[in-house]
Amino acid sequence: MISAPNHQQPLNGNKFLAYLLLPFLLISCGAFKKSQKTEWPEDDEIVMVNPSVDKPVLDIKDAEEKNEVKLVYSTVFFKGEPYKVPVHQKSFEIAVLLPFHSDSNNSSSDIRRSDYMLEYYQGMKLAVKEAEKLGSKFNIHFYDTDNDTTKLKNILKKAELGKMDIIIGPTDYAQVKIAAYFARKREIPLFSPITSMTSAWSNNPFVFNLNPSDQMQAKEFLTYFKKHHKDEKLFIVRDGEYFDKNFGGALIAECEAQKVTITSISYDRFLKWSDYLGDSSAVIVHTSYNKTSVNFSVTSLLSMAPNVTLVGPDKWLDFSSVDYSQWEKLNITFIGKNKAQLHNDKSKEVVSQYRLLYNDDPSWYTYMGYDHLLFSCEVLNAFGAYFPLFIEGRDLAYSNTNIKLNKEGNCFQNQYITILQLRDSKLIDVTKL
């Protein structure tokens, strides 16, 4: 059961009260269209009272040996597999701390951020229908951080925040650090939905990065490279822009750590590739988001085909008026986090539901909201507070991502990325080959 105050009526014929406050007031009048200005109700939080429940310790074996706790086990099924799990409560509190910018005076960047958070929220709303099938009760509390550290600190001072079973958010790096400290002190799992902390300032097993970091993407790409291209040269074309500074920098650092030889080249539309490649086979990671820059590189590399595998961000799939038949000659390969581009069954269901509600297609933020809330509800339902003991290292499939959490550094990182290759005009997930 999920509950929270709502201006609409409960779902029909269902014990599940799907009350999610923030923009529900606007749904019936079509105010969710992306082309319209977002306006939020003044209320920026939901306060639900839940009976105080002692949180069970996470180290079951150690606790039992010290006779600190006596546990009763039951068998639960999670993702189709049976687990023996300590019996736990079936009523949960989830806090969502995001910059909804519900006030009326917002800058252009605030409005853009608010639109993204609206799309993320819409995904959460879709996840409610799936979560209601689990049989547990989920009280979801929404708080508007307004992307302001002072407001975040005031929210965290509220008594009910200490009773949460999971906190989702915030988004800004500085705010995630504040919330991470709060979560560690109170032993509440913090799911960072967008910003990926590469490490915490000290050991913090309560921080879970649901969005794969640039470092994780670089590490997983090298795993793919060693498996499929281990005898080929590796190059990176750098343009100094966003993807280059983030993923490109992470890839250079990871190559140094793993002692993988990589040659860095500054982008130039008149590069003489024969001087670099000769007759060797090579993988070229191109970091530009600029379509013109990429097209120049594709044209200049065609003479080196088929000995070249050109790799770039999956943002290239958004380019219009591209001759992908030419790109395919370069074994064009895309790195990303969005597996919905392959239209798997789970993503098709999200698309169908979203179109029915909003007459539009979901954004990547919509998918994230859907996957993150459903994942939160599923692990709590199956394992309660013990969930970190059962999911570490598991590859859990959702609509647009897999959540594969492993302890890296001082916190948990999602190690899942997609590596897609264009073959015969179709995208293929080459990590499965």
C-alpha positions, 0 to 999 in steps of 0.5 A, a space after each residue: 500500500 502506498 499512501 500520501 495526501 492527494 487532491 484526486 480520488 484513490 485508485 478504483 477498487 484497490 486497497 492501495 491509496 496512491 496519494 502523491 501530492 506535488 503536482 497531482 492537482 494539475 494532472 486533470 487539466 493537462 498542465 504536465 505537457 513539457 511545452 507549458 510552464 510548470 507551476 507547483 502547488 505551494 505545499 512542498 511536503 507530505 507528513 505521514 505518521 508511522 508507528 516507531 519501529 526499531 531498525 534491525 541491525 544489518 550484520 545478522 551473523 554478528 548480532 546473533 553471535 552476541 545474542 543481541 537479536 533473535 531473528 525469525 526467518 521466512 522465505 521470500 521471492 525476489 525477481 523470481 528467486 527464493 531467499 531466506 530473510 529475517 521477518 520484517 515490517 511491511 510498512 515503510 516510509 520513503 522520503 523524496 528530496 528534490 529541487 521541485 522549485 515550487 515557489 513562484 520566483 525562479 530563474 531560467 535554470 531553476 525552471 529547467 531543473 523543475 521541468 526535469 524533476 517534474 518528469 522524474 516525478 511523473 516516472 514515480 507516479 507510473 511506478 506506483 501501479 507496479 509497487 501496489 502489487 507488492 502487498 506492503 504499505 509505502 508512505 511517500 513524503 515529498 520535500 522541495 529542496 529548492 536546490 538550496 543547502 539551507 532549505 535542505 538542512 531545515 528539512 533534515 531537522 524535521 523529526 519525521 526524517 529520522 524515521 525514514 526507511 529510504 531517502 531518495 535525493 537530493 541532486 546537487 553534489 554539495 547537498 548529497 554530501 550533507 544528506 549522506 552525513 545525515 543518512 550515516 548518522 541515522 543509518 538510513 539508506 540514501 539513494 542518490 538518483 542523479 549525482 554520483 558521488 565517486 566517494 564519500 569523505 569517509 566510509 559510508 555504506 548508507 550511500 547508494 549511487 543509482 546513476 552510474 558515475 563517469 568512473 563506473 562507466 569508464 571502468 565497465 567500458 574497459 572491461 568490454 574493451 579488454 574482452 572484445 578488442 584486447 589486441 587493438 590500439 585505444 585512442 581518445 579524441 578530446 574536445 574539452 567540452 562536457 562529455 570529454 571533461 567528465 567521461 573522457 577524464 574518467 577514462 584517462 584516469 582508469 586507463 592509468 590505474 589499469 595500465 591500459 595504453 591509450 593515446 589522447 588526440 585533440 579534436 581537429 577536423 583535418 586530422 590525418 588518421 593514417 599517421 596514428 593508425 597505420 594498418 592497425 585495428 583500433 578503437 577510437 573513443 570520440 568525446 564530442 557532443 557536436 554533430 558537425 565534429 562527429 560527422 567530420 571525424 566519420 568522413 575522415 575515418 571511412 578510408 580506414 574502415 573496417 579496421 576502426 571501431 568508433 565509440 561515442 556517447 549514446 547522445 549521438 543517437 539523438 542526432 537528426 539527418 545522419 547517414 547511419 549506413 556510413 557510420 555502420 562501416 566504422 562499427 559505430 558503438 555507443 556508450 550510455 546508461 539508457 537501455 530503453 533505446 532497445 525497447 525492452 518489454 519493461 520500457 515498452 510498458 512505461 511508454 504505453 502508460 506514459 502515452 495514455 496519461 500524457 499523450 507524450 513520450 517519456 524522457 530519460 528522467 521519467 524512466 529514472 523516476 520510475 526505476 528508482 521508486 520501483 527498485 526502492 519499493 521492491 527491495 524494502 518489500 522483500 528484505 526490509 532494512 536488511 536489503 543491502 545484504 541481499 542485493 550487492 553484486 546482483 544485476 537487477 533489470 528495470 525499464 531503462 537501467 539495470 541496478 548493479 550495486 557494488 561497494 566501490 571506495 567508501 559507498 555503493 556504485 551502480 556498475 551498469 552501463 549499456 554498450 550498443 553497436 549498430 549492425 544491419 540498421 539495428 542496435 545490438 547490446 554487445 555486452 551480452 555477446 
